[in-house]
Amino acid sequence: MPQTYRSRRSCLAVPASSPRFLAKSRELAADEVMLDLEDAVAETEKTHARPITREAVGRIAADVPVAVRVNGVESG
């Protein structure tokens, strides 16, 4: 079966600790949504942001690729 490729000209980076920004990401026309758990999330918020991110992955539009930027393994 031939694969279909879709060009991605825009990637919306969203801080994964912000429910407001995560909700807004569903309304914007981006070719990809990247949920950022690393630099965009304060160290004190990372533990809180992980379950929010898991839930958000399933709520982004089905036809939009979702990526999650995670911390390095050594960071805990």
N, C-alpha and C positions, 0 to 999 in steps of 0.2 A: 504494500500500500504506500503510495507516495506521501511524503511529509509536506505539510504546508508551513511555510515560514512567514512570520509577521515581523516587519521591521519595528523597532522600538526607538522612536525619536525622542520620547520624553519619559523620564523616570521621576516620579514624585517621591521624595524622601520625607518620611513622616516619623516624628519622635514617638516611639512606642509607648511612652508613659502618659500620653495625652489622649484621653477618650474623645475630647472635642475634635482634635486634629484627625484622629482615626475615623470618626464619623464623617467629617468633611471629605476625607479621601475617597469615599464612596460616591460622592457627587461630582468629582472633577474628572475631566477627560484626559487621563494620562495613559500612556502605553504600558506602563508598569508602575507598581507601587512597591516601594522598599520601606519596610518597617524597621526603623533603626533602634536597636537596643544598646548600641555602643556609645558613640560620642554625643548623641542627642539626648541621652538619658543620664541624669545625675547619678553618681555612685549610690547615693542613699535611696534612689527610686528603682533601681534595677530589679530587685526581688519583686517589688509590686508590679512592675511593667511586664514581667514574663507571662503571667496568666492573662493579662489584658491582650497581649500580642497573640497568644494561642487562640483566643476567642475571635480576634479581629481578622485573622487569616481566612476564616470561613465566611466572613461577612463582606469581604471585598467582592466586587462584581465577578461573576464566573468567567467572563471572557478577558479578564485583566490578570496577567501574571503577577504574582506576589513573591517578593523576596524578603528575607529577614536577615538583617545584619546583626550578627551575634558577637559577643565578647570572645576573646581567646580562651582556650581551655584553662590556661594557667591562672586566669583572673578569678576563678571560683564562680 
